[in-house]
Amino acid sequence: MDAVILAGGLGKRLKPFTEVIPKPLLPIGEKSVLEIQITLLKKHGFDRIFLATNYKSEYIESFFGDGSRYGIEIFVSKEETPLGTVGPLLLLQEQLKNEFLVINGDILTLCDFSGFMRFAKSKAALLTVGVKELTTPFQFGNIFFEGDDVVEIQEKPLIKTNILAGVYVFSPAVFELIPPGVQYDMDNLINDMLKQKKIIKKFDIHEYWLDIGRVDDYHQAQLAYKDHFEAEMD
């Protein structure tokens, strides 16, 4: 099975860490973010992994080589100009002939990647998006009233939101929808597909999930490594 890791982000919100090291190579515990992702993907049966890079691409290429020391094939693709989160996939069109998984390079998750692939193939969808439910406490009390009469108050209620989790399964047919040579993001693709009445399926991710987008998230990832990922790295 094939997977693409989007590893071209600039990591602006993680400065100063990313001024020297590209975000996907930031250390989490004893491994880099990319090493954790690659190890988990291999455990789920993925044997070819494509790293879509831009910022400090040479660091990533020299770090992973051809993937032989990980027991898989690794290929590095580099965009010459920023192409967004979907545009870089078009550079891999000739290599990706079957359904393939795509994951953002700043995501830590114990998602059932192989189960995700099986689900997507069974639905025969052009695109299947991973969805994660997040529960966040609201910082104020919520008050309900009828006219001038207060009838209920909820102190700091929990807000449940379903978010795009940064994990997807693509059919190669999606390549026909991606404009070449321009910046094209996932929201552009999804909105364009919906306008064209293309069916998009969703896959619920119940396992641990963390987006490492900010400095606070990076510190949280250090704690999460020991609790959720360290045992998976053997």
C-alpha positions in Angstrom: 0.0 0.0 0.0 1.1 3.6 -0.7 1.0 6.6 1.6 2.0 10.2 1.1 3.1 12.3 4.0 2.8 16.1 3.4 6.1 17.3 4.9 6.5 20.7 3.2 5.1 23.0 5.8 7.1 26.0 6.9 6.2 25.6 10.6 5.8 29.3 11.2 3.8 28.8 14.4 6.5 26.6 15.8 9.4 29.1 15.7 12.0 29.2 16.9 12.2 25.4 16.8 11.7 25.3 13.0 14.2 28.0 12.1 16.9 25.2 12.1 14.9 22.0 11.8 12.0 21.4 9.5 8.8 20.7 11.4 8.4 17.0 10.4 11.9 16.3 11.8 11.3 17.9 15.2 12.1 15.3 17.9 9.2 13.8 19.9 10.6 11.6 22.6 13.3 9.5 20.9 12.0 9.9 17.4 11.1 12.6 14.9 7.5 13.2 14.0 8.1 11.7 10.5 9.8 8.6 12.0 6.8 8.0 14.3 4.4 8.3 11.3 6.5 6.0 9.1 6.9 3.4 11.8 3.1 3.3 12.4 2.3 3.2 8.6 4.7 0.3 8.2 3.0 -1.6 11.0 -0.3 -1.2 9.1 1.1 -2.7 5.9 2.2 0.4 3.9 5.4 -0.5 2.0 5.9 2.6 -0.1 5.9 6.1 1.4 6.2 9.3 -0.5 7.4 12.4 1.4 6.1 15.6 -0.3 8.6 18.3 0.7 9.4 22.0 0.2 11.1 23.8 3.2 14.5 22.3 4.0 13.8 19.4 1.7 17.5 18.3 1.7 17.4 17.7 5.5 14.5 15.3 5.1 16.0 13.5 2.1 19.4 13.0 3.7 17.7 11.9 7.0 15.6 9.1 5.4 17.4 8.1 2.3 15.7 5.4 0.3 14.0 4.0 3.4 16.0 0.8 3.5 16.9 1.1 7.1 13.2 1.3 7.9 12.5 -1.8 5.8 10.3 0.1 3.3 10.7 2.2 0.2 10.8 6.0 0.7 10.6 8.5 -2.1 11.1 12.3 -1.7 9.2 14.7 -3.9 10.1 18.4 -3.8 7.9 21.2 -5.0 9.7 24.1 -6.6 6.9 26.6 -5.6 4.4 26.3 -2.8 1.5 24.1 -4.0 -0.6 23.9 -0.9 -1.8 20.6 0.7 -3.2 19.0 -2.4 -1.2 20.5 -5.3 2.0 18.5 -4.4 0.1 15.2 -5.0 0.0 15.9 -8.7 3.8 15.6 -8.8 3.3 11.9 -7.8 0.6 11.1 -10.4 2.7 8.6 -12.3 3.7 6.6 -9.2 0.3 6.5 -7.5 -1.9 4.2 -9.6 -4.1 2.8 -6.8 -5.9 4.2 -3.8 -3.4 5.9 -1.4 -3.4 7.4 2.0 -2.4 11.0 2.7 -1.4 12.3 6.1 -0.3 15.8 7.2 3.3 15.8 8.4 2.4 17.5 11.7 -0.2 14.9 12.9 0.4 12.3 15.7 -2.3 9.7 15.7 -2.8 6.0 16.4 -5.4 6.0 13.7 -6.2 2.5 12.3 -4.7 3.3 8.9 -5.2 -0.1 7.4 -8.8 -0.1 8.5 -9.2 3.4 7.0 -7.9 2.0 3.7 -10.3 -1.0 3.8 -13.2 1.3 4.5 -12.4 3.7 1.7 -11.9 0.9 -0.8 -15.3 -0.6 0.2 -17.0 2.7 -0.5 -15.3 3.2 -3.8 -15.2 6.9 -3.1 -13.0 9.4 -4.9 -12.1 10.9 -1.5 -12.5 9.7 2.1 -11.7 12.1 4.9 -10.7 11.3 8.4 -12.9 13.0 11.0 -12.1 13.5 14.7 -14.5 14.6 17.3 -13.0 17.1 19.7 -14.5 18.2 23.0 -13.6 21.6 24.3 -14.9 23.3 27.4 -16.5 26.7 26.7 -14.9 29.4 28.9 -18.2 31.1 29.8 -21.5 29.9 31.3 -24.4 29.5 28.9 -27.7 31.0 30.0 -31.2 30.1 28.6 -34.3 32.2 29.1 -37.9 32.7 28.1 -38.7 36.3 27.7 -37.2 37.9 30.8 -37.2 34.7 32.9 -34.0 32.7 33.3 -34.9 29.0 32.9 -31.5 27.3 32.9 -27.8 27.9 33.1 -24.9 25.7 32.0 -21.6 26.4 33.6 -18.8 26.2 31.0 -20.6 23.6 28.8 -18.6 21.3 26.6 -18.5 22.1 22.9 -18.3 19.1 20.5 -16.8 19.7 17.1 -16.0 17.3 14.2 -12.9 18.4 12.5 -10.9 17.3 9.4 -8.1 15.2 11.0 -5.5 15.6 8.3 -5.7 12.0 7.2 -7.3 11.1 3.8 -7.7 8.3 1.3 -7.6 9.3 -2.4 -8.6 7.5 -5.5 -6.2 8.2 -8.4 -9.2 9.6 -10.3 -8.9 12.7 -8.1 -5.8 13.8 -10.0 -8.1 14.9 -12.8 -9.6 17.5 -10.5 -6.3 19.1 -9.3 -5.2 22.1 -11.3 -1.5 21.9 -12.2 1.2 24.3 -11.0 -0.9 26.4 -8.6 -1.5 26.4 -4.9 -4.4 24.2 -4.2 -5.5 23.2 -0.7 -7.7 20.5 0.8 -10.6 22.9 1.4 -10.4 23.9 -2.3 -10.6 20.3 -3.4 -13.5 19.4 -1.0 -15.5 22.5 -2.0 -14.9 21.9 -5.7 -16.0 18.3 -5.4 -19.1 19.2 -3.5 -20.0 21.8 -6.2 -19.6 19.0 -8.8 -21.8 16.7 -6.8 -18.9 14.3 -6.2 -19.4 11.9 -3.3 -17.1 12.3 -0.3 -17.1 9.7 2.5 -15.9 10.2 6.1 -14.1 7.8 8.4 -14.3 8.4 12.1 -10.9 8.3 14.0 -11.5 7.2 17.6 -7.9 6.7 18.5 -5.5 9.2 20.0 -4.9 12.3 17.7 -2.9 15.5 18.1 -2.1 18.3 15.7 1.3 19.7 16.4 0.7 23.2 15.1 1.8 25.5 17.9 4.5 25.5 20.6 2.0 24.4 23.3 1.0 21.4 21.1 4.7 20.5 20.7 5.1 20.3 24.5 1.9 18.2 24.7 3.3 15.9 22.1 6.4 15.2 24.3 4.1 14.0 27.1 1.9 12.0 24.6 4.9 10.1 23.2 5.5 8.1 26.4 1.8 7.5 27.0 0.7 6.6 23.5 3.6 6.1 21.1 6.7 4.8 22.8 5.5 1.2 22.9 4.5 1.3 19.2 8.1 2.2 18.2 9.6 -1.3 18.9 
